[in-house]
Every structure is written in structure tokens, then in C-alpha cells.
């Protein structure tokens, strides 16, 4: 399996886990467990961020261009109407 696919798979799994942690945090009544889940979610988010940086550095990730202020304003107007 090539490196790009492995990194993408790991990132995909991390995103899934982050969503599960978020649901568990929202539904948790035990403050200690909630804090542990938040720490675990935060660690997963940090790892995902670092892996995304690696994808970008290695040229594996293709990101779209950043939207201009005008483009953002046009979308805002469309949503508000």
C-alpha cells in the first residue's frame, strides 16, 4: 500500500473517531469522563492536523484556492436571501 493511501486512511479514521468523541462528550454527564473524552478528541484533532500538514508537504494533498473576499460576500448574500 502506498504512503499517500495509508495517510488518507488514517486521517479518515481520525475524522470518524473525532465525530464519535464529540457525540459522547455531548451526551456525557460524568465530568471526569467528559474531560477524558475531550482530551482524547483533542489529541486526535492534533494528529489529524499534523498528518494533513505531511500530506501537503509531500504534495499528496490538493487544496482548492482560497476564496476572495468578494466570493465570500457573494455566498453570504445568496444565503441571506
C-alpha positions in Angstrom: 0.0 0.0 0.0 1.5 3.4 -0.8 2.2 6.1 1.7 -0.5 8.5 0.4 -3.3 6.0 0.7 -2.1 5.0 4.2 -2.1 8.6 5.4 -5.5 9.3 3.9 -6.9 6.1 5.6 -5.5 7.2 8.9 -6.9 10.7 8.5 -10.3 9.3 7.6 -10.3 7.1 10.7 -9.3 10.0 12.8 -12.2 12.1 11.5 -14.6 9.3 12.2 -13.3 8.9 15.8 -13.4 12.7 16.4 -17.1 12.7 15.5 -17.7 9.8 17.9 -15.9 11.5 20.7 -17.9 14.7 20.1 -21.2 12.8 20.3 -20.0 11.0 23.5 -18.9 14.4 25.0 -22.3 16.0 24.3 -24.1 13.1 25.9 -21.8 12.5 28.9 -23.0 13.5 32.4 -19.8 12.4 34.3 -17.5 15.4 34.3 -14.3 13.3 34.7 -15.2 11.1 31.8 -16.2 14.1 29.7 -12.8 15.7 30.3 -11.0 12.5 29.3 -13.1 12.3 26.1 -12.3 15.9 25.4 -8.6 15.2 25.8 -8.8 12.2 23.5 -10.7 14.2 20.9 -8.1 17.0 21.1 -5.2 14.5 20.6 -7.0 13.1 17.6 -7.5 16.6 16.2 -3.9 17.4 16.7 -2.8 14.2 15.0 -5.1 14.8 12.1 -3.8 18.3 11.7 -0.2 17.1 11.7 -0.9 14.4 9.1 -2.7 16.9 6.9 0.5 19.0 7.0 2.5 16.0 6.0 0.2 15.3 3.0 0.6 18.9 1.9 4.4 19.0 2.3 4.7 15.7 0.3 2.5 17.1 -2.4 -0.2 14.4 -1.8 -2.9 16.9 -0.9 -4.5 19.1 -3.5 -6.3 22.1 -1.9 -8.6 24.5 -3.7 -7.6 28.1 -3.9 -8.6 30.4 -1.1 -11.8 32.3 -1.7 -11.6 36.0 -2.2 -13.4 38.4 0.0 -15.7 39.1 -3.0 -16.6 35.4 -3.4 -17.3 35.1 0.3 -19.5 38.1 0.2 -21.4 36.8 -2.8 -22.1 33.5 -1.0 -23.2 35.3 2.2 -25.7 37.3 0.1 -27.0 34.2 -1.6 -27.6 32.5 1.8 -29.3 35.6 3.3 -31.8 35.9 0.5 
